[in-house]
Amino acid sequence: MTSLNRQQSDRLVQLITGIEQLLTEVDEEGAEEVLDELYLLITTLFEQFPQLDKED
């Protein structure tokens, strides 16, 4: 299994930075929408890689 390459890692950091910036701009209702979207993203990630869904 390979980890993220430099370009992928940079893209991920940019996306996270964008989400963090967005959170400084929204109210609680907006934050709830962000949370809903993040939940859907994590659900998709677990569907694509079910082996990641394990309790440690």
CHARMM internal coordinates of N, CA and C (Angstrom, degrees):
IC EDIT
DIST 1 N 1 CA 1.4552
DIST 1 CA 1 C 1.5304
ANGL 1 N 1 CA 1 C 108.45
DIST 1 C 2 N 1.3163
ANGL 1 CA 1 C 2 N 116.15
DIHE 1 N 1 CA 1 C 2 N 137.04
DIST 2 N 2 CA 1.4517
ANGL 1 C 2 N 2 CA 120.52
DIHE 1 CA 1 C 2 N 2 CA 179.58
DIST 2 CA 2 C 1.5124
ANGL 2 N 2 CA 2 C 110.21
DIHE 1 C 2 N 2 CA 2 C -105.60
DIST 2 C 3 N 1.3066
ANGL 2 CA 2 C 3 N 114.72
DIHE 2 N 2 CA 2 C 3 N 150.90
DIST 3 N 3 CA 1.4609
ANGL 2 C 3 N 3 CA 119.26
DIHE 2 CA 2 C 3 N 3 CA 176.07
DIST 3 CA 3 C 1.5224
ANGL 3 N 3 CA 3 C 108.91
DIHE 2 C 3 N 3 CA 3 C -89.97
DIST 3 C 4 N 1.2946
ANGL 3 CA 3 C 4 N 116.70
DIHE 3 N 3 CA 3 C 4 N -177.89
DIST 4 N 4 CA 1.4575
ANGL 3 C 4 N 4 CA 120.63
DIHE 3 CA 3 C 4 N 4 CA 179.34
DIST 4 CA 4 C 1.5235
ANGL 4 N 4 CA 4 C 110.26
DIHE 3 C 4 N 4 CA 4 C -65.26
DIST 4 C 5 N 1.3230
ANGL 4 CA 4 C 5 N 115.38
DIHE 4 N 4 CA 4 C 5 N 140.56
DIST 5 N 5 CA 1.4608
ANGL 4 C 5 N 5 CA 117.54
DIHE 4 CA 4 C 5 N 5 CA 172.71
DIST 5 CA 5 C 1.5311
ANGL 5 N 5 CA 5 C 108.57
DIHE 4 C 5 N 5 CA 5 C -80.70
DIST 5 C 6 N 1.3026
ANGL 5 CA 5 C 6 N 117.13
DIHE 5 N 5 CA 5 C 6 N 175.98
DIST 6 N 6 CA 1.4696
ANGL 5 C 6 N 6 CA 121.55
DIHE 5 CA 5 C 6 N 6 CA -174.34
DIST 6 CA 6 C 1.5252
ANGL 6 N 6 CA 6 C 111.66
DIHE 5 C 6 N 6 CA 6 C -59.45
DIST 6 C 7 N 1.3254
ANGL 6 CA 6 C 7 N 117.06
DIHE 6 N 6 CA 6 C 7 N -43.41
DIST 7 N 7 CA 1.4570
ANGL 6 C 7 N 7 CA 120.53
DIHE 6 CA 6 C 7 N 7 CA -179.54
DIST 7 CA 7 C 1.5291
ANGL 7 N 7 CA 7 C 111.22
DIHE 6 C 7 N 7 CA 7 C -64.84
DIST 7 C 8 N 1.3197
ANGL 7 CA 7 C 8 N 117.62
DIHE 7 N 7 CA 7 C 8 N -42.97
DIST 8 N 8 CA 1.4610
ANGL 7 C 8 N 8 CA 121.32
DIHE 7 CA 7 C 8 N 8 CA 178.67
DIST 8 CA 8 C 1.5258
ANGL 8 N 8 CA 8 C 110.62
DIHE 7 C 8 N 8 CA 8 C -64.97
DIST 8 C 9 N 1.3135
ANGL 8 CA 8 C 9 N 116.70
DIHE 8 N 8 CA 8 C 9 N -41.43
DIST 9 N 9 CA 1.4578
ANGL 8 C 9 N 9 CA 121.13
DIHE 8 CA 8 C 9 N 9 CA 178.74
DIST 9 CA 9 C 1.5273
ANGL 9 N 9 CA 9 C 110.67
DIHE 8 C 9 N 9 CA 9 C -62.54
DIST 9 C 10 N 1.3153
ANGL 9 CA 9 C 10 N 116.53
DIHE 9 N 9 CA 9 C 10 N -43.05
DIST 10 N 10 CA 1.4650
ANGL 9 C 10 N 10 CA 120.62
DIHE 9 CA 9 C 10 N 10 CA 177.80
DIST 10 CA 10 C 1.5219
ANGL 10 N 10 CA 10 C 111.30
DIHE 9 C 10 N 10 CA 10 C -62.25
DIST 10 C 11 N 1.3465
ANGL 10 CA 10 C 11 N 117.10
DIHE 10 N 10 CA 10 C 11 N -41.51
DIST 11 N 11 CA 1.4633
ANGL 10 C 11 N 11 CA 120.71
DIHE 10 CA 10 C 11 N 11 CA 177.94
DIST 11 CA 11 C 1.5133
ANGL 11 N 11 CA 11 C 111.14
DIHE 10 C 11 N 11 CA 11 C -62.55
DIST 11 C 12 N 1.3371
ANGL 11 CA 11 C 12 N 116.71
DIHE 11 N 11 CA 11 C 12 N -42.37
DIST 12 N 12 CA 1.4578
ANGL 11 C 12 N 12 CA 120.56
DIHE 11 CA 11 C 12 N 12 CA 179.39
DIST 12 CA 12 C 1.5208
ANGL 12 N 12 CA 12 C 110.80
DIHE 11 C 12 N 12 CA 12 C -62.39
DIST 12 C 13 N 1.3247
ANGL 12 CA 12 C 13 N 116.88
DIHE 12 N 12 CA 12 C 13 N -44.15
DIST 13 N 13 CA 1.4660
ANGL 12 C 13 N 13 CA 120.79
DIHE 12 CA 12 C 13 N 13 CA 179.02
DIST 13 CA 13 C 1.5240
ANGL 13 N 13 CA 13 C 110.40
DIHE 12 C 13 N 13 CA 13 C -62.02
DIST 13 C 14 N 1.3284
ANGL 13 CA 13 C 14 N 117.79
DIHE 13 N 13 CA 13 C 14 N -40.61
DIST 14 N 14 CA 1.4658
ANGL 13 C 14 N 14 CA 121.11
DIHE 13 CA 13 C 14 N 14 CA 178.18
DIST 14 CA 14 C 1.5292
ANGL 14 N 14 CA 14 C 111.12
DIHE 13 C 14 N 14 CA 14 C -62.93
DIST 14 C 15 N 1.3249
ANGL 14 CA 14 C 15 N 116.44
DIHE 14 N 14 CA 14 C 15 N -42.19
DIST 15 N 15 CA 1.4652
ANGL 14 C 15 N 15 CA 120.08
DIHE 14 CA 14 C 15 N 15 CA 179.02
DIST 15 CA 15 C 1.5238
ANGL 15 N 15 CA 15 C 111.44
DIHE 14 C 15 N 15 CA 15 C -64.26
DIST 15 C 16 N 1.3190
ANGL 15 CA 15 C 16 N 116.33
DIHE 15 N 15 CA 15 C 16 N -43.80
DIST 16 N 16 CA 1.4743
ANGL 15 C 16 N 16 CA 120.21
DIHE 15 CA 15 C 16 N 16 CA 179.31
DIST 16 CA 16 C 1.5211
ANGL 16 N 16 CA 16 C 110.20
DIHE 15 C 16 N 16 CA 16 C -64.38
DIST 16 C 17 N 1.3272
ANGL 16 CA 16 C 17 N 116.68
DIHE 16 N 16 CA 16 C 17 N -42.09
DIST 17 N 17 CA 1.4602
ANGL 16 C 17 N 17 CA 120.53
DIHE 16 CA 16 C 17 N 17 CA 177.51
DIST 17 CA 17 C 1.5243
ANGL 17 N 17 CA 17 C 110.51
DIHE 16 C 17 N 17 CA 17 C -60.93
DIST 17 C 18 N 1.3364
ANGL 17 CA 17 C 18 N 116.63
DIHE 17 N 17 CA 17 C 18 N -40.12
DIST 18 N 18 CA 1.4558
ANGL 17 C 18 N 18 CA 120.76
DIHE 17 CA 17 C 18 N 18 CA 177.55
DIST 18 CA 18 C 1.5217
ANGL 18 N 18 CA 18 C 112.26
DIHE 17 C 18 N 18 CA 18 C -63.38
DIST 18 C 19 N 1.3183
ANGL 18 CA 18 C 19 N 116.90
DIHE 18 N 18 CA 18 C 19 N -41.00
DIST 19 N 19 CA 1.4668
ANGL 18 C 19 N 19 CA 120.82
DIHE 18 CA 18 C 19 N 19 CA 177.94
DIST 19 CA 19 C 1.5273
ANGL 19 N 19 CA 19 C 110.02
DIHE 18 C 19 N 19 CA 19 C -66.34
DIST 19 C 20 N 1.3264
ANGL 19 CA 19 C 20 N 116.94
DIHE 19 N 19 CA 19 C 20 N -42.88
DIST 20 N 20 CA 1.4685
ANGL 19 C 20 N 20 CA 120.38
DIHE 19 CA 19 C 20 N 20 CA 178.34
DIST 20 CA 20 C 1.5255
ANGL 20 N 20 CA 20 C 110.46
DIHE 19 C 20 N 20 CA 20 C -60.51
DIST 20 C 21 N 1.3334
ANGL 20 CA 20 C 21 N 117.52
DIHE 20 N 20 CA 20 C 21 N -41.99
DIST 21 N 21 CA 1.4672
ANGL 20 C 21 N 21 CA 121.46
DIHE 20 CA 20 C 21 N 21 CA 177.45
DIST 21 CA 21 C 1.5207
ANGL 21 N 21 CA 21 C 110.33
DIHE 20 C 21 N 21 CA 21 C -63.39
DIST 21 C 22 N 1.3259
ANGL 21 CA 21 C 22 N 116.75
DIHE 21 N 21 CA 21 C 22 N -44.44
DIST 22 N 22 CA 1.4548
ANGL 21 C 22 N 22 CA 121.11
DIHE 21 CA 21 C 22 N 22 CA 178.58
DIST 22 CA 22 C 1.5255
ANGL 22 N 22 CA 22 C 110.90
DIHE 21 C 22 N 22 CA 22 C -57.36
DIST 22 C 23 N 1.3190
ANGL 22 CA 22 C 23 N 116.69
DIHE 22 N 22 CA 22 C 23 N -40.79
DIST 23 N 23 CA 1.4634
ANGL 22 C 23 N 23 CA 120.15
DIHE 22 CA 22 C 23 N 23 CA -178.78
DIST 23 CA 23 C 1.5240
ANGL 23 N 23 CA 23 C 112.55
DIHE 22 C 23 N 23 CA 23 C -65.11
DIST 23 C 24 N 1.3227
ANGL 23 CA 23 C 24 N 117.77
DIHE 23 N 23 CA 23 C 24 N -24.44
DIST 24 N 24 CA 1.4715
ANGL 23 C 24 N 24 CA 119.84
DIHE 23 CA 23 C 24 N 24 CA 176.13
DIST 24 CA 24 C 1.5225
ANGL 24 N 24 CA 24 C 111.48
DIHE 23 C 24 N 24 CA 24 C -77.27
DIST 24 C 25 N 1.3339
ANGL 24 CA 24 C 25 N 116.25
DIHE 24 N 24 CA 24 C 25 N -13.64
DIST 25 N 25 CA 1.4631
ANGL 24 C 25 N 25 CA 120.93
DIHE 24 CA 24 C 25 N 25 CA -174.83
DIST 25 CA 25 C 1.5182
ANGL 25 N 25 CA 25 C 114.06
DIHE 24 C 25 N 25 CA 25 C -104.26
DIST 25 C 26 N 1.3251
ANGL 25 CA 25 C 26 N 118.48
DIHE 25 N 25 CA 25 C 26 N -12.29
DIST 26 N 26 CA 1.4572
ANGL 25 C 26 N 26 CA 120.50
DIHE 25 CA 25 C 26 N 26 CA -173.39
DIST 26 CA 26 C 1.5253
ANGL 26 N 26 CA 26 C 111.14
DIHE 25 C 26 N 26 CA 26 C -106.44
DIST 26 C 27 N 1.3233
ANGL 26 CA 26 C 27 N 113.95
DIHE 26 N 26 CA 26 C 27 N 161.27
DIST 27 N 27 CA 1.4505
ANGL 26 C 27 N 27 CA 120.30
DIHE 26 CA 26 C 27 N 27 CA 173.31
DIST 27 CA 27 C 1.5255
ANGL 27 N 27 CA 27 C 108.85
DIHE 26 C 27 N 27 CA 27 C -91.28
DIST 27 C 28 N 1.3219
ANGL 27 CA 27 C 28 N 116.10
DIHE 27 N 27 CA 27 C 28 N -171.38
DIST 28 N 28 CA 1.4597
ANGL 27 C 28 N 28 CA 119.82
DIHE 27 CA 27 C 28 N 28 CA -177.33
DIST 28 CA 28 C 1.5247
ANGL 28 N 28 CA 28 C 112.31
DIHE 27 C 28 N 28 CA 28 C -61.20
DIST 28 C 29 N 1.3203
ANGL 28 CA 28 C 29 N 116.64
DIHE 28 N 28 CA 28 C 29 N -38.53
DIST 29 N 29 CA 1.4686
ANGL 28 C 29 N 29 CA 120.04
DIHE 28 CA 28 C 29 N 29 CA 179.27
DIST 29 CA 29 C 1.5321
ANGL 29 N 29 CA 29 C 110.55
DIHE 28 C 29 N 29 CA 29 C -65.17
DIST 29 C 30 N 1.3213
ANGL 29 CA 29 C 30 N 116.93
DIHE 29 N 29 CA 29 C 30 N -41.10
DIST 30 N 30 CA 1.4598
ANGL 29 C 30 N 30 CA 120.76
DIHE 29 CA 29 C 30 N 30 CA 176.68
DIST 30 CA 30 C 1.5155
ANGL 30 N 30 CA 30 C 111.35
DIHE 29 C 30 N 30 CA 30 C -65.42
DIST 30 C 31 N 1.3301
ANGL 30 CA 30 C 31 N 116.12
DIHE 30 N 30 CA 30 C 31 N -39.31
DIST 31 N 31 CA 1.4629
ANGL 30 C 31 N 31 CA 120.12
DIHE 30 CA 30 C 31 N 31 CA 178.45
DIST 31 CA 31 C 1.5236
ANGL 31 N 31 CA 31 C 110.23
DIHE 30 C 31 N 31 CA 31 C -63.20
DIST 31 C 32 N 1.3214
ANGL 31 CA 31 C 32 N 116.49
DIHE 31 N 31 CA 31 C 32 N -35.72
DIST 32 N 32 CA 1.4646
ANGL 31 C 32 N 32 CA 120.00
DIHE 31 CA 31 C 32 N 32 CA 177.68
DIST 32 CA 32 C 1.5274
ANGL 32 N 32 CA 32 C 111.17
DIHE 31 C 32 N 32 CA 32 C -64.92
DIST 32 C 33 N 1.3332
ANGL 32 CA 32 C 33 N 116.57
DIHE 32 N 32 CA 32 C 33 N -38.62
DIST 33 N 33 CA 1.4618
ANGL 32 C 33 N 33 CA 119.96
DIHE 32 CA 32 C 33 N 33 CA 176.48
DIST 33 CA 33 C 1.5270
ANGL 33 N 33 CA 33 C 110.91
DIHE 32 C 33 N 33 CA 33 C -64.31
DIST 33 C 34 N 1.3250
ANGL 33 CA 33 C 34 N 116.46
DIHE 33 N 33 CA 33 C 34 N -41.87
DIST 34 N 34 CA 1.4697
ANGL 33 C 34 N 34 CA 120.43
DIHE 33 CA 33 C 34 N 34 CA 177.19
DIST 34 CA 34 C 1.5197
ANGL 34 N 34 CA 34 C 109.28
DIHE 33 C 34 N 34 CA 34 C -60.93
DIST 34 C 35 N 1.3191
ANGL 34 CA 34 C 35 N 116.73
DIHE 34 N 34 CA 34 C 35 N -45.18
DIST 35 N 35 CA 1.4620
ANGL 34 C 35 N 35 CA 121.23
DIHE 34 CA 34 C 35 N 35 CA 179.52
DIST 35 CA 35 C 1.5226
ANGL 35 N 35 CA 35 C 111.14
DIHE 34 C 35 N 35 CA 35 C -60.21
DIST 35 C 36 N 1.3249
ANGL 35 CA 35 C 36 N 117.28
DIHE 35 N 35 CA 35 C 36 N -42.45
DIST 36 N 36 CA 1.4631
ANGL 35 C 36 N 36 CA 120.82
DIHE 35 CA 35 C 36 N 36 CA 177.96
DIST 36 CA 36 C 1.5272
ANGL 36 N 36 CA 36 C 111.20
DIHE 35 C 36 N 36 CA 36 C -59.83
DIST 36 C 37 N 1.3163
ANGL 36 CA 36 C 37 N 116.10
DIHE 36 N 36 CA 36 C 37 N -44.24
DIST 37 N 37 CA 1.4650
ANGL 36 C 37 N 37 CA 120.01
DIHE 36 CA 36 C 37 N 37 CA -179.89
DIST 37 CA 37 C 1.5247
ANGL 37 N 37 CA 37 C 111.39
DIHE 36 C 37 N 37 CA 37 C -66.71
DIST 37 C 38 N 1.3280
ANGL 37 CA 37 C 38 N 117.22
DIHE 37 N 37 CA 37 C 38 N -39.89
DIST 38 N 38 CA 1.4610
ANGL 37 C 38 N 38 CA 120.33
DIHE 37 CA 37 C 38 N 38 CA 177.39
DIST 38 CA 38 C 1.5225
ANGL 38 N 38 CA 38 C 110.74
DIHE 37 C 38 N 38 CA 38 C -64.52
DIST 38 C 39 N 1.3235
ANGL 38 CA 38 C 39 N 116.96
DIHE 38 N 38 CA 38 C 39 N -38.47
DIST 39 N 39 CA 1.4622
ANGL 38 C 39 N 39 CA 121.00
DIHE 38 CA 38 C 39 N 39 CA 177.38
DIST 39 CA 39 C 1.5315
ANGL 39 N 39 CA 39 C 109.90
DIHE 38 C 39 N 39 CA 39 C -61.30
DIST 39 C 40 N 1.3400
ANGL 39 CA 39 C 40 N 116.75
DIHE 39 N 39 CA 39 C 40 N -44.48
DIST 40 N 40 CA 1.4660
ANGL 39 C 40 N 40 CA 120.16
DIHE 39 CA 39 C 40 N 40 CA 178.42
DIST 40 CA 40 C 1.5283
ANGL 40 N 40 CA 40 C 110.96
DIHE 39 C 40 N 40 CA 40 C -63.23
DIST 40 C 41 N 1.3197
ANGL 40 CA 40 C 41 N 116.64
DIHE 40 N 40 CA 40 C 41 N -38.84
DIST 41 N 41 CA 1.4627
ANGL 40 C 41 N 41 CA 120.38
DIHE 40 CA 40 C 41 N 41 CA 178.26
DIST 41 CA 41 C 1.5245
ANGL 41 N 41 CA 41 C 111.12
DIHE 40 C 41 N 41 CA 41 C -63.56
DIST 41 C 42 N 1.3196
ANGL 41 CA 41 C 42 N 116.99
DIHE 41 N 41 CA 41 C 42 N -44.32
DIST 42 N 42 CA 1.4657
ANGL 41 C 42 N 42 CA 120.89
DIHE 41 CA 41 C 42 N 42 CA 179.41
DIST 42 CA 42 C 1.5259
ANGL 42 N 42 CA 42 C 110.41
DIHE 41 C 42 N 42 CA 42 C -66.05
DIST 42 C 43 N 1.3304
ANGL 42 CA 42 C 43 N 117.07
DIHE 42 N 42 CA 42 C 43 N -39.69
DIST 43 N 43 CA 1.4623
ANGL 42 C 43 N 43 CA 120.77
DIHE 42 CA 42 C 43 N 43 CA 176.52
DIST 43 CA 43 C 1.5252
ANGL 43 N 43 CA 43 C 110.51
DIHE 42 C 43 N 43 CA 43 C -59.82
DIST 43 C 44 N 1.3250
ANGL 43 CA 43 C 44 N 116.48
DIHE 43 N 43 CA 43 C 44 N -44.03
DIST 44 N 44 CA 1.4654
ANGL 43 C 44 N 44 CA 120.90
DIHE 43 CA 43 C 44 N 44 CA 177.99
DIST 44 CA 44 C 1.5235
ANGL 44 N 44 CA 44 C 110.75
DIHE 43 C 44 N 44 CA 44 C -62.43
DIST 44 C 45 N 1.3121
ANGL 44 CA 44 C 45 N 116.47
DIHE 44 N 44 CA 44 C 45 N -41.54
DIST 45 N 45 CA 1.4617
ANGL 44 C 45 N 45 CA 121.05
DIHE 44 CA 44 C 45 N 45 CA 179.31
DIST 45 CA 45 C 1.5252
ANGL 45 N 45 CA 45 C 110.49
DIHE 44 C 45 N 45 CA 45 C -60.84
DIST 45 C 46 N 1.3357
ANGL 45 CA 45 C 46 N 117.83
DIHE 45 N 45 CA 45 C 46 N -45.20
DIST 46 N 46 CA 1.4644
ANGL 45 C 46 N 46 CA 121.52
DIHE 45 CA 45 C 46 N 46 CA 178.70
DIST 46 CA 46 C 1.5300
ANGL 46 N 46 CA 46 C 111.82
DIHE 45 C 46 N 46 CA 46 C -66.88
DIST 46 C 47 N 1.3288
ANGL 46 CA 46 C 47 N 117.31
DIHE 46 N 46 CA 46 C 47 N -33.40
DIST 47 N 47 CA 1.4627
ANGL 46 C 47 N 47 CA 119.59
DIHE 46 CA 46 C 47 N 47 CA 176.87
DIST 47 CA 47 C 1.5257
ANGL 47 N 47 CA 47 C 110.66
DIHE 46 C 47 N 47 CA 47 C -67.51
DIST 47 C 48 N 1.3158
ANGL 47 CA 47 C 48 N 116.59
DIHE 47 N 47 CA 47 C 48 N -38.00
DIST 48 N 48 CA 1.4607
ANGL 47 C 48 N 48 CA 120.83
DIHE 47 CA 47 C 48 N 48 CA -179.35
DIST 48 CA 48 C 1.5262
ANGL 48 N 48 CA 48 C 111.71
DIHE 47 C 48 N 48 CA 48 C -76.13
DIST 48 C 49 N 1.3400
ANGL 48 CA 48 C 49 N 116.06
DIHE 48 N 48 CA 48 C 49 N -33.09
DIST 49 N 49 CA 1.4718
ANGL 48 C 49 N 49 CA 121.09
DIHE 48 CA 48 C 49 N 49 CA -178.54
DIST 49 CA 49 C 1.5384
ANGL 49 N 49 CA 49 C 109.34
DIHE 48 C 49 N 49 CA 49 C -130.88
DIST 49 C 50 N 1.3359
ANGL 49 CA 49 C 50 N 117.69
DIHE 49 N 49 CA 49 C 50 N 73.62
DIST 50 N 50 CA 1.4588
ANGL 49 C 50 N 50 CA 121.14
DIHE 49 CA 49 C 50 N 50 CA -174.56
DIST 50 CA 50 C 1.5270
ANGL 50 N 50 CA 50 C 113.24
DIHE 49 C 50 N 50 CA 50 C -61.23
DIST 50 C 51 N 1.3087
ANGL 50 CA 50 C 51 N 118.04
DIHE 50 N 50 CA 50 C 51 N -22.92
DIST 51 N 51 CA 1.4700
ANGL 50 C 51 N 51 CA 120.25
DIHE 50 CA 50 C 51 N 51 CA -179.80
DIST 51 CA 51 C 1.5322
ANGL 51 N 51 CA 51 C 111.25
DIHE 50 C 51 N 51 CA 51 C -67.05
DIST 51 C 52 N 1.3267
ANGL 51 CA 51 C 52 N 117.98
DIHE 51 N 51 CA 51 C 52 N -16.15
DIST 52 N 52 CA 1.4696
ANGL 51 C 52 N 52 CA 120.81
DIHE 51 CA 51 C 52 N 52 CA 178.05
DIST 52 CA 52 C 1.5329
ANGL 52 N 52 CA 52 C 111.49
DIHE 51 C 52 N 52 CA 52 C -77.43
DIST 52 C 53 N 1.3236
ANGL 52 CA 52 C 53 N 116.92
DIHE 52 N 52 CA 52 C 53 N -19.43
DIST 53 N 53 CA 1.4615
ANGL 52 C 53 N 53 CA 121.51
DIHE 52 CA 52 C 53 N 53 CA -177.59
DIST 53 CA 53 C 1.5174
ANGL 53 N 53 CA 53 C 110.41
DIHE 52 C 53 N 53 CA 53 C -86.30
DIST 53 C 54 N 1.3020
ANGL 53 CA 53 C 54 N 115.25
DIHE 53 N 53 CA 53 C 54 N 75.88
DIST 54 N 54 CA 1.4652
ANGL 53 C 54 N 54 CA 120.36
DIHE 53 CA 53 C 54 N 54 CA 179.83
DIST 54 CA 54 C 1.5138
ANGL 54 N 54 CA 54 C 108.73
DIHE 53 C 54 N 54 CA 54 C -136.42
DIST 54 C 55 N 1.2956
ANGL 54 CA 54 C 55 N 115.32
DIHE 54 N 54 CA 54 C 55 N 147.25
DIST 55 N 55 CA 1.4608
ANGL 54 C 55 N 55 CA 119.70
DIHE 54 CA 54 C 55 N 55 CA 178.22
DIST 55 CA 55 C 1.5063
ANGL 55 N 55 CA 55 C 109.23
DIHE 54 C 55 N 55 CA 55 C -89.57
DIST 55 C 56 N 1.3210
ANGL 55 CA 55 C 56 N 115.86
DIHE 55 N 55 CA 55 C 56 N 134.31
DIST 56 N 56 CA 1.4655
ANGL 55 C 56 N 56 CA 120.24
DIHE 55 CA 55 C 56 N 56 CA 179.17
DIST 56 CA 56 C 1.5082
ANGL 56 N 56 CA 56 C 111.47
DIHE 55 C 56 N 56 CA 56 C -97.10
END
COOR INIT
IC SEED 1 N 1 CA 1 C
IC BUILD
